[in-house]
Amino acid sequence: MLTQLVASRNQRSNVAPSSSSQQGDSTSSRVNRFLQLDPPVFTGANPEEDPQDFIDEMHKTLRVMRATRTKGVELAAYRLKGVAYSWFELWEDSREEGSPPVRWSEVADAFIDHFLPAETRAARATEFENLRQGSRSVWEYHMEFARLSKYAIHMLPTMEARVRRFIQGLNPLTINEASTAALNSDMN
């Protein structure tokens, strides 16, 4: 009897898992891999949270994972908490019945429209347009330029336009010092 029990148990453990079990393992491993990348969390309640940063970081994480457009939505939604997740559920429920599966780009656009109002985006674009080095170091100016440039993509269609705009904001003294250093050091 004991021999039959052991044989029966061995037989069950050698049987291939069902497709639903394999899919569960696949989903579980995808979620674990996603969490290992330490994607950001967004609550929608903290004024220090930047919705654009959340979308940018989430996009980067989903791209590294090669998440499909629809699977990316599920993963990103997992990192929404509190008010932000409530918004997502309401947004998802408001979609017409029978609509095709939600794509990441749709969620990202709706998310930005909701959590980063047009007035705020316009104000940050204006802040970028008026950005000057002032008393900042070149590095500090660069960091502010990078932070605000994502709100003024329309002004920076090419790398050449980006460089031109960066130089426009530099202090004339910085430009002169760089030019002099380039001439004296055979730098390009």
C-alpha positions in Angstrom: 0.0 0.0 0.0 2.8 2.4 0.9 4.6 1.5 -2.4 1.4 2.3 -4.3 1.1 5.7 -2.5 4.7 6.6 -3.3 4.2 5.5 -6.9 1.0 7.5 -7.2 2.6 10.6 -5.8 5.6 10.3 -8.1 3.3 9.9 -11.1 1.5 13.1 -10.1 4.7 15.1 -9.7 5.9 13.9 -13.2 2.8 15.2 -14.9 3.3 18.4 -16.8 1.5 21.4 -15.3 -1.7 22.5 -16.9 -1.7 25.5 -19.2 -3.5 27.6 -16.6 -0.9 26.7 -14.0 1.9 27.6 -16.5 0.1 30.9 -17.3 -0.1 31.6 -13.5 3.6 31.0 -13.2 4.3 33.2 -16.2 2.2 36.0 -14.7 3.8 35.6 -11.3 7.3 35.6 -12.7 6.5 38.7 -14.8 5.2 40.6 -11.7 8.2 39.5 -9.7 10.6 40.7 -12.5 8.6 44.0 -12.6 8.9 44.5 -8.9 12.7 43.7 -8.9 13.1 46.7 -11.2 11.7 48.8 -8.4 9.2 50.8 -10.4 7.8 54.0 -8.8 4.6 54.2 -6.8 2.2 57.0 -7.3 -0.5 57.9 -4.8 -1.9 61.1 -6.2 -2.1 62.5 -2.7 1.4 63.8 -2.2 2.2 67.2 -3.7 5.8 66.2 -4.0 5.0 63.5 -6.5 5.5 64.5 -10.1 3.1 62.7 -12.4 5.3 63.2 -15.4 8.2 61.5 -13.6 6.0 58.6 -12.7 5.0 58.1 -16.3 8.5 58.5 -17.6 9.9 56.0 -15.1 7.1 53.6 -15.6 7.6 53.8 -19.4 11.3 53.1 -18.9 10.5 50.1 -16.7 7.9 48.6 -19.1 10.3 49.1 -22.0 13.1 47.2 -20.2 10.6 44.4 -19.5 9.4 44.4 -23.1 5.9 44.4 -21.7 3.2 44.4 -24.3 1.1 47.5 -24.6 -1.8 45.9 -22.7 0.2 43.9 -20.1 2.1 47.2 -19.3 -1.3 48.7 -18.2 -1.8 45.9 -15.6 1.7 46.2 -14.3 1.6 50.0 -14.1 -1.8 49.9 -12.4 -0.3 47.7 -9.7 1.9 50.7 -8.7 -0.9 53.1 -8.3 -2.1 53.5 -4.8 -4.8 55.4 -2.9 -6.4 58.2 -4.9 -4.4 57.3 -8.0 -5.8 53.7 -8.1 -9.3 55.0 -7.4 -8.9 57.3 -10.4 -7.7 54.4 -12.5 -10.6 52.2 -11.6 -13.1 55.0 -12.4 -11.3 55.7 -15.7 -11.3 52.1 -16.7 -15.0 51.7 -15.8 -15.9 54.8 -17.9 -14.7 53.2 -21.0 -17.3 51.9 -23.4 -18.3 48.3 -23.1 -16.7 46.2 -25.8 -13.8 48.6 -26.3 -10.5 47.0 -27.3 -8.1 46.3 -24.5 -6.5 49.4 -22.9 -3.1 50.4 -24.2 -0.4 51.9 -22.1 -0.3 55.1 -24.2 -4.0 55.7 -23.5 -3.5 55.3 -19.8 -0.5 57.5 -19.8 -2.3 60.3 -21.7 -5.4 60.1 -19.4 -3.2 60.0 -16.3 -1.2 63.1 -17.3 -4.5 64.9 -18.3 -5.9 64.1 -14.8 -2.9 64.5 -12.5 -1.0 67.2 -14.3 -3.5 69.7 -15.5 -3.0 71.7 -18.8 -2.4 74.9 -16.8 0.5 73.3 -14.8 2.0 71.9 -18.0 1.8 75.3 -19.7 3.3 77.0 -16.6 6.3 74.5 -16.7 6.7 75.0 -20.5 6.8 78.8 -19.9 9.3 78.2 -17.1 11.4 76.3 -19.5 11.1 79.0 -22.2 12.3 81.6 -19.6 15.1 79.4 -18.1 18.4 81.1 -17.8 21.6 80.0 -16.1 21.7 83.0 -13.8 23.8 82.4 -10.8 23.6 78.6 -11.1 26.6 76.4 -12.1 26.4 74.9 -15.5 25.6 71.6 -13.9 22.7 73.0 -11.9 21.4 74.8 -15.1 21.7 71.5 -17.0 19.7 69.7 -14.3 16.9 72.3 -14.4 17.0 72.3 -18.2 16.6 68.5 -18.3 13.8 68.6 -15.7 11.7 71.3 -17.5 12.5 70.3 -21.1 10.0 67.4 -21.0 7.2 70.0 -20.7 8.4 71.8 -23.9 9.1 68.9 -26.3 7.5 70.9 -29.1 10.4 73.4 -28.8 13.0 70.7 -29.1 12.3 68.6 -32.2 15.9 67.8 -32.8 19.2 67.5 -30.9 20.4 70.6 -32.7 17.4 72.6 -31.4 18.0 71.2 -27.9 21.7 72.3 -28.0 20.8 75.7 -29.4 18.2 76.3 -26.7 20.6 75.1 -24.0 23.3 77.6 -25.2 20.7 80.4 -25.4 20.2 80.1 -21.6 23.8 80.2 -20.7 25.4 83.3 -19.2 27.5 85.2 -21.8 30.4 84.9 -19.4 30.2 81.1 -19.4 30.1 81.1 -23.2 33.2 83.4 -23.4 35.1 81.3 -20.9 34.3 78.1 -22.8 35.3 79.7 -26.1 38.6 80.9 -24.6 39.3 77.5 -23.1 38.5 75.8 -26.4 40.9 78.2 -28.2 43.7 77.8 -25.7 43.4 74.1 -25.2 42.7 73.0 -28.8 39.4 71.7 -27.6 36.5 71.4 -30.0 
